[in-house]
Amino acid sequence: MVLLIAGAALAIDQLTKAWALSGLGPSRTIELAPGATLQLVFNPGVAFSLGSEMGPPLALGIIALTLCLATWAVVRAVRGADMLATGLMSVAVGGAGGNLWDRITRADSGPLTGEVVDFINIDWFAIFNVADIFATLGIAGFAIRFLMPGSHKDEPAPTELSA
């Protein structure tokens, strides 16, 4: 299940980036709503353009984090997290993998120096992509689910007391 969900998230991300690369150009912007546009940008940083000045050390950190998350998601799937928690972490792994794929395949000045394709621009927030959405929502959803009672296979859900 982990590989299927993570792979689907990565594929959806890469398909949307392929569309952005072919449908948007340096001078083409599509307005979605006031303050929200589609605009092609190449981001050397991480999610939401953070850390853009850090270069390869940041990429190595991202690779390490992605591998840890992927390993952890597989272990949790086998050991204890329920299906929803495992699915949410798998979505996060797919998102991280989508941006990691960009960083590896778009490198031209050395290993891991590739820039990530971003194209969703919210004026008051940031420019980001579908992988950022998957990673952020997957981790946030997992954290919320993990804190809920009954989210572990070996932990029974609380029962209501009758009066």
Secondary structure, 3 states (H helix, E strand, C coil): CHHHHHHHHHHHHHHHHHHHHHHCCCCCEEEEECCEEEEEEEECCCHHHCCCCCCHHHHHHHHHHHHHHHHHHHHHHHHCECHHHHHHHHHHHHHHHHHHHHHHHCCCCCCCCCCEEEEEEECCCEEECHHHHHHHHHHHHHHHHHHCCCCECCCCCCCCCCC
